[in-house]
């Protein structure tokens, strides 16, 4: 079977090619697992940001609008007081 140095070279190349293919398959499996975890993390982050938006930012916007309206009313009342 192995008679010359070229046969040993071909055997070494075949074994290394098989090992590289196995390594790439394992790396691909780990990559898919990592991407699946990243997908789950981004989904949870999206849910948290939606909750923050719904519970903090939206009420803050409403309060700011109410405050602006109140300031307008306050200015009108102060102007009427000054005229009186």
Backbone torsions as a table, in degrees:
resi	resn	phi	psi	omega
1	UNK	NA	-65.1	179.0
2	UNK	-94.5	108.5	-176.3
3	UNK	-115.9	-27.5	-177.8
4	UNK	-130.3	173.3	178.3
5	UNK	-67.0	-29.6	178.8
6	UNK	-67.3	-36.6	176.7
7	UNK	-63.7	-39.7	177.5
8	UNK	-65.2	-40.7	177.6
9	UNK	-61.6	-46.3	179.0
10	UNK	-62.7	-39.6	178.0
11	UNK	-64.1	-43.5	178.6
12	UNK	-64.1	-40.9	178.0
13	UNK	-65.1	-40.0	179.5
14	UNK	-65.8	-44.6	179.7
15	UNK	-64.8	-43.2	179.9
16	UNK	-66.8	-35.5	177.1
17	UNK	-64.5	-41.8	178.0
18	UNK	-64.2	-43.3	179.7
19	UNK	-64.7	-39.4	177.4
20	UNK	-64.8	-41.0	178.8
21	UNK	-63.5	-42.4	177.9
22	UNK	-63.5	-44.1	178.9
23	UNK	-60.3	-44.1	180.0
24	UNK	-65.1	-36.6	177.4
25	UNK	-64.8	-44.4	179.0
26	UNK	-64.4	-42.0	178.5
27	UNK	-62.3	-39.4	178.6
28	UNK	-65.5	-39.5	177.4
29	UNK	-62.9	-46.1	179.1
30	UNK	-63.9	-37.2	178.3
31	UNK	-62.7	-42.2	178.5
32	UNK	-65.8	-37.3	177.6
33	UNK	-65.8	-40.6	179.0
34	UNK	-65.2	-43.7	179.5
35	UNK	-64.5	-34.1	176.4
36	UNK	-65.0	-43.0	177.8
37	UNK	-64.2	-40.1	178.6
38	UNK	-62.9	-39.5	178.5
39	UNK	-62.4	-42.8	179.0
40	UNK	-66.0	-40.2	-180.0
41	UNK	-65.1	-42.7	179.5
42	UNK	-67.2	-33.2	176.8
43	UNK	-64.6	-44.4	178.5
44	UNK	-65.8	-39.2	178.2
45	UNK	-63.8	-38.2	177.7
46	UNK	-64.3	-41.9	178.9
47	UNK	-63.2	-42.5	179.9
48	UNK	-65.2	-43.1	-179.9
49	UNK	-66.2	-34.5	175.6
50	UNK	-65.3	-41.1	177.8
51	UNK	-64.3	-42.7	178.4
52	UNK	-61.6	-43.7	179.1
53	UNK	-61.5	-44.4	-176.8
54	UNK	-71.4	-37.9	-173.0
55	UNK	-93.1	-23.2	-175.0
56	UNK	-118.2	-53.1	-171.1
57	UNK	-72.2	-45.5	-179.6
58	UNK	-61.9	-48.0	177.0
59	UNK	-62.1	-33.9	178.2
60	UNK	-64.9	-40.6	177.0
61	UNK	-62.9	-41.9	179.5
62	UNK	-64.0	-43.4	179.3
63	UNK	-63.1	-40.6	178.3
64	UNK	-64.0	-39.4	177.5
65	UNK	-64.6	-43.3	177.9
66	UNK	-62.2	-40.8	179.9
67	UNK	-63.6	-40.6	178.0
68	UNK	-62.9	-43.5	178.8
69	UNK	-63.9	-40.3	179.8
70	UNK	-64.9	-38.2	178.0
71	UNK	-63.6	-38.5	178.1
72	UNK	-63.4	-44.1	178.6
73	UNK	-64.3	-40.4	179.9
74	UNK	-62.6	-40.7	178.4
75	UNK	-64.4	-41.1	179.4
76	UNK	-63.1	-43.2	179.8
77	UNK	-64.9	-41.4	179.2
78	UNK	-65.0	-38.6	178.0
79	UNK	-65.0	-39.6	179.0
80	UNK	-67.2	-36.0	178.3
81	UNK	-65.4	-41.5	-178.9
82	UNK	-65.8	-33.8	179.6
83	UNK	-72.2	-29.2	-176.4
84	UNK	-78.0	NA	NA
